[in-house]
Amino acid sequence: MLAQRIITLRRQRLTGKHIALETGLSPATVSRILKRAGLSRMKDIAPAEPVVRYEYAEPGGLIHLDIKGGVCGRGRQSNMTIKRSRCPTSLSANARLF
């Protein structure tokens, strides 16, 4: 049957346009058959793998280090200045630990 061939080609991860060229049918017909079979989108063939997340045994296991240094007249937006009294001077301008 033609619908079974279209589904087989889709499971080989061919697009609807490529299936239409392979079978000689119009893209609209191929799209209609794929929608009826529940395979109209690529993610319907094989769902995406879950995201790998890093977990730490204790809180604070990951340290965030901000190295942009875009405050107190440094960086891209230096025309937007901050009063010098608010600028931290104890830490270096390029490495601030938050």
C-alpha positions as a LaTeX table, in Angstrom:
\begin{tabular}{lrrr}
\hline
Residue & $x$ (\AA) & $y$ (\AA) & $z$ (\AA) \\
\hline
Met1 & 0.00 & 0.00 & 0.00 \\
Leu2 & 1.22 & 3.51 & $-0.81$ \\
Ala3 & 0.51 & 4.95 & 2.65 \\
Gln4 & 2.69 & 2.29 & 4.25 \\
Arg5 & 5.56 & 3.19 & 1.90 \\
Ile6 & 5.21 & 6.88 & 2.81 \\
Ile7 & 5.32 & 6.02 & 6.53 \\
Thr8 & 8.39 & 3.82 & 5.98 \\
Leu9 & 10.17 & 6.64 & 4.16 \\
Arg10 & 9.24 & 9.07 & 6.94 \\
Arg11 & 10.73 & 6.78 & 9.58 \\
Gln12 & 13.97 & 7.03 & 7.59 \\
Arg13 & 13.76 & 10.77 & 8.44 \\
Leu14 & 12.93 & 12.01 & 4.93 \\
Thr15 & 11.03 & 15.28 & 4.64 \\
Gly16 & 7.58 & 15.45 & 3.09 \\
Lys17 & 8.95 & 17.10 & $-0.04$ \\
His18 & 11.54 & 14.35 & $-0.52$ \\
Ile19 & 8.88 & 11.68 & 0.03 \\
Ala20 & 6.70 & 13.36 & $-2.59$ \\
Leu21 & 9.57 & 13.32 & $-5.10$ \\
Glu22 & 10.33 & 9.68 & $-4.29$ \\
Thr23 & 6.74 & 8.44 & $-4.63$ \\
Gly24 & 5.54 & 10.76 & $-7.40$ \\
Leu25 & 2.66 & 12.13 & $-5.30$ \\
Ser26 & 1.92 & 15.76 & $-4.58$ \\
Pro27 & 3.36 & 17.22 & $-1.35$ \\
Ala28 & $-0.18$ & 17.97 & $-0.11$ \\
Thr29 & $-1.15$ & 14.29 & $-0.39$ \\
Val30 & 2.01 & 13.19 & 1.41 \\
Ser31 & 1.37 & 15.76 & 4.13 \\
Arg32 & $-2.20$ & 14.56 & 4.57 \\
Ile33 & $-1.10$ & 10.92 & 4.90 \\
Leu34 & 1.65 & 11.82 & 7.37 \\
Lys35 & $-0.75$ & 13.87 & 9.48 \\
Arg36 & $-3.24$ & 11.00 & 9.56 \\
Ala37 & $-0.45$ & 8.65 & 10.71 \\
Gly38 & 0.68 & 11.12 & 13.40 \\
Leu39 & 4.10 & 11.67 & 11.79 \\
Ser40 & 3.69 & 15.17 & 10.42 \\
Arg41 & 6.58 & 16.60 & 12.47 \\
Met42 & 10.10 & 15.23 & 12.79 \\
Lys43 & 9.87 & 15.17 & 16.56 \\
Asp44 & 6.92 & 12.76 & 16.26 \\
Ile45 & 9.29 & 10.13 & 14.84 \\
Ala46 & 11.70 & 10.10 & 17.78 \\
Pro47 & 11.23 & 12.44 & 20.74 \\
Ala48 & 14.11 & 14.65 & 21.80 \\
Glu49 & 16.54 & 13.27 & 24.35 \\
Pro50 & 16.22 & 14.70 & 27.86 \\
Val51 & 18.56 & 17.52 & 28.80 \\
Val52 & 21.56 & 16.47 & 30.89 \\
Arg53 & 21.71 & 18.62 & 34.00 \\
Tyr54 & 24.54 & 18.86 & 36.47 \\
Glu55 & 23.66 & 18.18 & 40.08 \\
Tyr56 & 25.85 & 18.91 & 43.08 \\
Ala57 & 25.76 & 17.18 & 46.44 \\
Glu58 & 25.74 & 20.40 & 48.46 \\
Pro59 & 24.44 & 23.92 & 47.80 \\
Gly60 & 27.07 & 26.29 & 46.48 \\
Gly61 & 28.94 & 23.57 & 44.61 \\
Leu62 & 28.97 & 25.75 & 41.51 \\
Ile63 & 30.64 & 29.16 & 41.68 \\
His64 & 29.54 & 31.94 & 39.33 \\
Leu65 & 32.32 & 34.24 & 38.17 \\
Asp66 & 31.36 & 37.43 & 36.34 \\
Ile67 & 34.21 & 38.65 & 34.13 \\
Lys68 & 32.46 & 41.26 & 32.00 \\
Gly69 & 33.60 & 44.28 & 33.99 \\
Gly70 & 31.14 & 46.70 & 32.41 \\
Val71 & 30.60 & 49.06 & 35.36 \\
Cys72 & 32.12 & 52.42 & 36.28 \\
Gly73 & 32.85 & 53.64 & 32.76 \\
Arg74 & 34.35 & 50.41 & 31.41 \\
Gly75 & 32.82 & 48.24 & 28.71 \\
Arg76 & 30.55 & 48.94 & 25.76 \\
Gln77 & 28.15 & 51.32 & 27.47 \\
Ser78 & 30.73 & 53.62 & 29.01 \\
Asn79 & 28.65 & 56.70 & 28.15 \\
Met80 & 26.21 & 55.59 & 30.88 \\
Thr81 & 28.43 & 56.30 & 33.86 \\
Ile82 & 27.87 & 55.51 & 37.50 \\
Lys83 & 28.99 & 57.87 & 40.24 \\
Arg84 & 32.53 & 57.05 & 41.31 \\
Ser85 & 31.39 & 56.78 & 44.94 \\
Arg86 & 29.34 & 53.68 & 43.99 \\
Cys87 & 32.20 & 51.97 & 42.16 \\
Pro88 & 33.82 & 49.11 & 44.10 \\
Thr89 & 37.55 & 49.58 & 44.38 \\
Ser90 & 38.49 & 46.56 & 46.50 \\
Leu91 & 37.99 & 44.03 & 43.66 \\
Ser92 & 39.68 & 44.16 & 40.30 \\
Ala93 & 37.58 & 45.56 & 37.45 \\
Asn94 & 37.64 & 42.37 & 35.39 \\
Ala95 & 36.93 & 39.73 & 38.05 \\
Arg96 & 34.08 & 40.21 & 40.49 \\
Leu97 & 32.83 & 37.24 & 42.49 \\
Phe98 & 29.08 & 37.11 & 43.06 \\
\hline
\end{tabular}
